[in-house]
Amino acid sequence: MEKEEIKLIIKEGEGLTAEFKEKFTPKIDRDIVALANAKGGLIIFGVNDGGKVVGEKLTSQMKAEILSLARNCDPHVTISKISQIGNAVAIEVLEGDEKPYSCSSGYFRRLDAVTQKMSQREVRTMFRETTDMFFESLPCKGFTFEDVSFAKAKAFLKEAKISFKVNRENAASFLSSLNIYKENKINNAGVLMFAADINKFLPYSETILAAFKGTDKMHIYDRKDVRDDLLTQLNEAMAFLKKHLNVRSEIHELDRHDIYEIPLDALREALVNALIHRDYSRRGTSIYVSVFDDRVEIVNPGGLPAGITKVNFGKESARRNPIIADLFHRMGKVERMGTGIGKMKELMLEAKLKEPVFTSDSFFHVIFYRSPEYALKQAVMKTTQKTTQKTTQKTTQKILDLVRQNPSITREELTKAIGLSNAGIKFNLNKMKKENLLRRVGPDKGGHWEIVKI
């Protein structure tokens, strides 16, 4: 571990594979087992939660205590290296191959940037999954640094508010610090986030956006397939939803605020959930975002992650893709403690809308019902349009009957006979001429009307 790598990790902040401590404490055994139960990572002494280096000195006694704490874990946790780097002390913990690990205080795991005690159910689930390997962690065959988009890497850094200039010289350190580059190979999570051409490697990792007329999938009037990195998929999906949802504006303290019929934060939470929890190993599937007259549906491949049941749904959190979840957390797109379900419900209730409906089979579904107020306005608008259309048709027929009786009839005579204003008769005559129902022969004075077709 080099000094520049430590600086980069400190800039990026705490995450799935990085924990900061101001001083050494024996309670770090919780963080040691949490990292071993996740993807491994670093515990850095001499850095506060805000990323400020306050300094810590590595002593022989501290080193001995750390190794003793790791040996006393069950099973023993492997500490790769303990070193003084600048004013900080770094402990490198390897990912364990005998999960789950426990310390004297129990079983712990990493959830984004938090070390959290595991429930009995979570411990049993980890035992079952010990032999499984997350798809996101698998190296992507044929993917090299030449396939990395540095524009997408810079977009990530901007979203994460990290002041670091990534280039080909430091790309390995950058990707390694995000847990997507290991042993000269970039994993699938790295491809999903930073591939210049994702279709070349993971062509089925798309989001399909569609808008339908009515409440079923019979008539589609707008569609967009987004085959790009996950951040782009999120941004494109939000833009599509904003395009097809109703919005009103309110003025607060001289500033205009656009208010969408479904809270955008609730929709964004659902989209992020879909991207984080999608089963990317399932070929031939996509995330679907569908807009209907009465609702919005967001569907992603993969049911509830292992360990989540109908009873603890929305109360406990499990990540199907912890690396991707960590990257979205770094960008500020997801809460640390898995509060997304509760947040969606709360936002909908605040907007005086129905709670979102969640269902799960081999796919996970979220349904947001649109505002009945807007639906009522649309119904009134349609009724008004139908009434106007009928009135126009009656006026057209009256004009045709009068012209048939008297081809030389004037606009003033039509006004008196039909009971419309002069402007109204003029509008209808012009409309009929455009529709090739009627034409004027000769001058305004002395000419006459001819019926072209009936």
Summary of the structure (lengths in Angstrom):
residues: 454
radius of gyration: 31.8
end to end distance: 86.2
largest distance: 114.1
contacts: 1399
relative contact order: 0.09
helix: 39%
strand: 23%
